[in-house]
Amino acid sequence: MTIKTIAAGLAAASLCACSLAPGPYLDTKRLEPPPPPEQTAEKFPVHMIDVDYFRKERAAAVPAVCPLSCLTPQTRAAYEYRLGVGDQVTIIVWDHPELTGGGTGIASLPPLPAGANGASPSPGPTQTQGATPIGAGMSGGGESGLTVRVANNGTIFFPRVGRIKVLGMTAPQVQEALTKGLSRTIRNPQLDVRVSGFNSQSVQVTGNLRTPASEAITDSPLTVLDAINRAGGALPDADLQNVGVTRNGRRYTVDVAALLETGDPQQNVLLKDGDIIDVPDRSNSRVFVLGEVNKPTSLPMNRGRLTLADALTGAGSLDVKTGDPRFVYVVRGADKTLTPDVYQLDMTQVDALMLMTKFNLQPKDVVYVQVSSAARFNRALEQITPTLESLFYTVQLSR
């Protein structure tokens, strides 16, 4: 028996073994592969992680700008609460308790002569609708107040003034309008108007919080940090770096972690009626470490921060037998675009050990350690060795 005959027999046996070998197998005869692409594969530039990279990054750094209006000393000073439907307004007229529920009470007020305030007097039931007398001593001077509710048409009713439009007005503006109306029947009226019930404006706070709830907007500015604190604070697995504020159907990302760590005022968003605040978990804030490392894994970002050194350490460092320290790649852009940004670190350089602690990763970055050429050659030998051994033993047996 010649070697050629033995080789032919081995080839036939291998083909039979492939078709009869146990284990998973998919018959590809009924599958039609797609035609080869006409265009050549796109090439992506590689950015070296070196000293020049950090210099350019520092020169091109742009201060974070809040996409929404934020709380500043100027916005706090200019903030005004404007009335909406359902709000309650407490009105006090000094030295005239009969107008605010004191003395003889609203129900026993003498009828106003027709035309005294430019309009016919309203019927009695309308006067008392939505009015709640407030106990004496509320103003500190023995005066009582009348609390009225803003009706669905945006108006309130007050004796001797009638029904006035207050929707979208501030408390001082309502005070001015009532003062003007009462001046027709009262000489130099003195009024105090305050909002005592905030029912028209609110925001929804959801996500990884202890007590998610609807928070009312009051006469004090409400920021995203205030809303999270009112909801009991964030849970341990909350991702404060990517807090969402949805306004008018569009979601904006707010870095509350930067606000807590550095006091960045550009992240303290001033909330408006109808805003939705969602605090996600850290499931999307993680990075992947693959390739020639001792323990390929995915790592969560701690408060939105994770460096390249942290990622490699969390994966057990490079595999010294198979990894090539000259080619440590970071592939970025998986959650934003199909065109990745590729960065490379050469760990054989002395300054690389310092630079890797300064290179901050972003969510869903992929850290990949390239295999060395010697390891690829050895793996190819491992695949060929069983076949060579079988051929060698067969030849020996034939002799």
Secondary structure, 3 states (H helix, E strand, C coil): CCHHHHHHHHHHHHHHHHHHCCCCCCCCCCCCCCCCCCCCCCCCCEEECCHHHHHHHHHHCCCCCCCCCECCHHHHHHCCCCCCCCCEEEEEECCCHHHCCCCCCHHHCCCCCCCCCCCCCCCHHHHHCCCEECCCCCCCCCCCCEEEECCCCCEEEECCCEEEECCCCCHHHHHHHHHHHHCCCCCCCCEEEEEEECCCCEEEEEECECCCEEEECCCCCCEHHHHHHHCCCECCCECHHHEEEEECCEEEEECHHHHHHHCCHHHCEECCCCCEEEECECCCCEEEEEECECCCEEEECECCECEHHHHHHHCCCECCCCEEEEEEEEEECCCCCCCCEEEEECCCCCCHHHHCCCCECCCCCEEEEEECHHHHHHHHHHHHHHHHHHHHHHHHHHC
